[in-house]
Amino acid sequence: MQNMPPIIITSLDQARLERLFSSRNYSQLPGIDALIDEIDRASVVEPTEVPPDVITMNSTIRFVDDTNGSEYQLTLVYPDEAGAQDTISIAAPVGSALLGLSVGQSIMWQVPGGRELNLRVLEVIRQPEAMGEYLR
């Protein structure tokens, strides 16, 4: 995947995700290597310093898949919170693609089966850090 947009994650999200994906339960999930690569290439900032238009864990975002025009509004959650209505797990291909993107950015992301999505962030509706929730 070429031309990857720059991404930003918080030091807290980085630490929690690295701990989660080093556990036996998650280390073998498909797509985890791509997510780990994303975390490795991200600019890491303190939770108090992340811009309010960046997707962090537990952010609610509105985005579109430009390959088919479908628009979504979902909250990016840890795997154990996935399954609730309108959530997307960070362990899912779409979830790992969205982490760290800012409003207006797009990313091409391969999903199982070889299909590519072209996700574009339209809005960060709710970001915990922007609301002063730094330890969520």
Secondary structure, 3 states (H helix, E strand, C coil): CCCCCCCEEEHHHHHHHHHHHHCHHHHCCCCHHHHHHHHHHCEEECHHHCCCCECCCCCEEEEEECCCCEEEEEEEECHHHCCCCCEEECCCHHHHHHCCCECCCEEEEECCCCCEEEEEEEEEEECHHHHCCCCC
